[in-house]
Amino acid sequence: QVRPMPSVSTLKKLKKKMTPRQGSFPVIYSWFHDAFQGKSEEDLIGQIMCDRLKLVSEFYFNTKDNSVAGIVVNDDSDRLNLADEVLALVKDDKSKSAKNDAKNDADKPEEENHSTTHYVNQFRFRSLNNKTHTGEFFFDNGSLSGDGLMKQIKQVIFGFEMAGAKIAAVCLDGGGENVRGTKLFRLGNNPSHNDSWLSQEQCTFKNPACPSRRIAIVFCSTHNGKGTRNQLEHSKGDGVRWFMLDGVRWGWATL
């Protein structure tokens, strides 16, 4: 069976239309306001959670009007697909642009520089009564920084607070960019390993939407358990990952 393939010019037009830019989607918070209007205070007080998901390789379509909604690429895939073709076009265009217009490219605003999406950071609100509402989501190409995560968290906090919620905590999965992001919220300070009890400045930060209130930093216990399990599992072989206790390395072999 022969599959119809779009021409190179068509793929370039699609890529040009889908240039990602930073922004906000305030409609999500109006949906929250409508859904939680008239609810109790316990339904409005809660935490925001975020988790980072890896996208699979494919074109994504809006089934309502059959329009192209996005393109993601999985570099581990060995099958021929349209997303790989678009990725090649992106790299080719960047190479030509660097050679022909290096000076002009340096003067372009940051939002005009774009690459293929690999991950999405999804936010969600959960109240004291376990009422949930899906918040904004942010795509990236795998290079999310701690500073970028902090900007995302601030934007989501402002959105939910303006819609009537009271954010009491931020729950993260303990990944590298999340640790760096929380360090920025702590103004660069790291807690001492000898401290048995953290100060308020080490585990909370000022609510950017209401500075008189503070927001707690919480790491997901499920992700912490998975991280411990994975580190122990990796210590089985060459001992790349080890636990440290009083300066002594130990791992699976020790057990």
C-alpha positions in Angstrom: 0.0 0.0 0.0 1.4 3.4 -1.0 1.2 6.3 1.4 0.7 9.8 0.0 3.6 12.0 1.2 3.4 15.8 1.3 6.1 17.7 -0.7 9.0 19.4 0.9 7.4 22.8 0.3 4.3 21.7 2.0 6.2 20.5 5.1 8.1 23.8 5.2 4.8 25.7 5.2 3.4 23.5 8.0 6.6 24.1 10.0 6.4 27.9 9.5 2.8 28.0 10.8 3.7 26.0 13.9 6.5 28.2 15.3 6.1 28.0 19.1 6.1 31.1 21.2 5.9 31.7 24.9 2.5 32.7 26.0 -0.4 32.0 28.3 -3.8 30.3 27.9 -6.1 32.2 30.3 -9.2 30.3 29.2 -8.0 27.4 31.4 -8.4 29.6 34.5 -11.8 30.8 33.4 -12.8 27.2 33.2 -11.5 26.7 36.7 -13.5 29.7 37.9 -16.7 28.4 36.4 -16.2 24.9 37.7 -15.3 26.0 41.3 -17.7 28.9 41.6 -19.7 28.6 44.9 -17.5 25.8 46.2 -16.4 25.7 49.8 -13.1 27.2 51.0 -11.6 23.7 51.3 -12.2 23.3 47.6 -10.3 26.4 46.7 -7.3 25.9 49.0 -4.8 23.4 47.5 -1.6 22.7 45.7 -0.4 22.7 42.1 1.4 19.7 40.9 3.5 19.3 37.7 4.9 16.3 35.9 7.1 16.1 32.8 6.0 13.7 30.0 8.0 12.5 27.0 6.1 12.7 23.8 6.1 10.0 21.2 7.0 10.5 17.5 4.0 11.4 15.3 2.0 14.2 13.7 -0.9 15.3 15.9 -4.2 16.3 14.4 -7.3 18.1 15.6 -10.0 15.6 14.8 -12.7 18.2 14.8 -11.4 19.9 11.6 -8.5 17.6 10.6 -6.0 20.4 11.0 -2.4 19.7 12.0 -2.0 20.5 15.7 1.6 19.8 16.3 4.7 17.7 15.5 6.9 15.7 17.8 9.9 13.6 17.1 11.4 10.5 18.9 15.1 10.2 18.0 15.1 6.6 19.1 12.6 5.6 16.4 14.1 3.7 13.5 11.0 3.9 11.3 10.4 6.4 8.5 7.8 9.0 9.5 6.9 12.5 8.5 8.0 14.0 11.8 11.6 12.9 11.1 11.4 14.6 7.7 10.4 17.9 9.4 13.2 17.6 11.9 15.7 17.3 9.1 14.2 20.4 7.5 14.5 22.3 10.8 18.2 21.3 11.1 18.8 22.2 7.4 17.1 25.6 7.7 19.1 26.4 10.9 22.4 25.5 9.1 21.7 27.7 6.2 20.5 30.5 8.4 23.7 30.4 10.4 25.9 30.6 7.3 24.0 33.3 5.4 22.5 35.5 8.2 24.6 35.0 11.3 24.5 38.6 12.2 20.8 39.0 11.6 20.1 35.8 13.6 22.0 37.2 16.6 19.7 40.2 16.6 16.4 38.2 16.5 14.3 38.0 19.7 14.6 34.8 21.7 11.0 33.6 20.9 11.8 33.3 17.2 14.4 30.6 17.8 12.6 27.3 18.0 13.2 23.6 17.7 11.3 20.3 17.7 9.2 19.4 20.8 10.2 16.4 22.9 8.6 17.0 26.3 5.6 18.6 27.9 5.4 19.9 31.5 1.8 19.5 32.7 0.3 21.4 35.7 -2.7 20.4 37.8 -4.5 21.9 40.8 -5.7 19.6 43.7 -7.7 21.0 46.6 -7.9 19.9 50.2 -11.0 18.0 49.3 -9.2 16.3 46.4 -11.0 18.3 43.8 -8.7 18.5 40.7 -8.5 20.8 37.7 -6.0 20.5 34.8 -3.9 23.7 34.3 -1.6 25.0 31.7 1.1 22.9 29.9 4.4 23.9 28.5 6.3 22.2 25.6 10.1 22.1 25.4 12.8 20.3 23.4 14.5 18.7 26.4 16.4 21.7 27.7 14.1 23.0 30.4 16.2 24.9 32.9 15.5 25.7 36.6 14.9 29.3 35.6 12.4 28.2 33.0 10.5 26.0 35.5 10.4 28.8 38.0 8.7 31.1 35.4 6.2 28.4 34.6 5.3 27.9 38.2 4.9 31.6 38.8 2.6 31.9 35.8 0.4 29.0 36.9 0.2 30.4 40.5 -0.9 33.8 39.2 -3.5 32.1 36.9 -5.1 30.0 39.6 -4.9 32.7 42.3 -6.6 35.2 40.0 -9.4 32.7 39.3 -10.1 32.4 43.1 -7.8 29.5 44.3 -5.4 29.8 47.2 -2.2 27.9 46.5 -0.7 26.5 49.6 2.0 24.2 48.1 3.8 23.2 44.9 4.4 19.5 44.4 7.4 18.5 42.2 8.9 15.1 41.2 12.5 15.8 42.4 14.1 15.9 38.9 17.2 17.9 38.2 15.5 20.9 36.8 13.0 20.8 39.7 15.8 20.9 42.2 17.4 23.8 40.5 14.1 25.6 40.3 13.4 25.2 44.0 16.9 26.5 44.7 16.0 29.7 42.9 12.9 30.0 45.0 15.1 29.7 48.0 17.3 32.6 46.6 20.1 30.2 46.0 20.4 28.9 49.5 20.9 25.2 50.2 19.9 23.6 53.5 22.7 22.1 55.6 23.0 18.3 55.8 23.2 18.7 59.6 19.9 20.4 59.9 17.2 18.2 61.4 14.5 20.8 60.9 14.3 23.2 57.9 13.6 26.9 58.4 10.7 28.6 56.7 13.0 30.1 54.1 14.3 26.7 53.1 11.0 24.9 52.4 8.6 27.8 51.5 8.6 30.9 49.3 6.5 34.0 49.1 3.3 33.7 47.0 4.0 35.9 44.0 0.3 36.7 43.7 -0.1 37.5 47.4 3.3 38.1 49.2 1.6 38.0 52.6 1.2 34.2 52.2 3.9 31.6 51.7 3.8 28.5 49.5 5.4 25.2 50.6 7.8 23.2 48.4 6.8 19.5 48.4 8.5 16.6 46.6 6.2 13.8 45.4 6.7 10.7 47.7 5.9 8.3 44.8 8.7 9.8 42.7 11.1 9.8 45.6 10.4 6.1 46.1 10.9 5.4 42.4 14.2 7.4 42.5 15.5 5.4 45.4 14.5 2.1 43.7 16.2 3.1 40.5 19.4 4.2 42.2 19.6 0.9 44.1 18.8 -1.0 40.9 21.6 0.8 39.0 24.1 0.0 41.7 23.8 -3.7 40.9 26.2 -3.6 37.9 29.2 -1.3 37.6 28.4 0.8 40.7 27.9 4.0 38.8 25.2 5.1 41.3 25.8 4.6 45.1 24.3 5.7 48.3 26.4 7.5 50.9 26.1 7.1 54.6 28.7 8.8 56.9 31.1 8.9 54.0 30.8 5.2 53.3 29.5 4.1 49.8 27.0 1.3 49.8 24.5 -0.2 47.3 23.0 -3.5 46.1 26.3 -5.4 46.5 26.4 -4.3 50.2 22.9 -5.5 50.8 
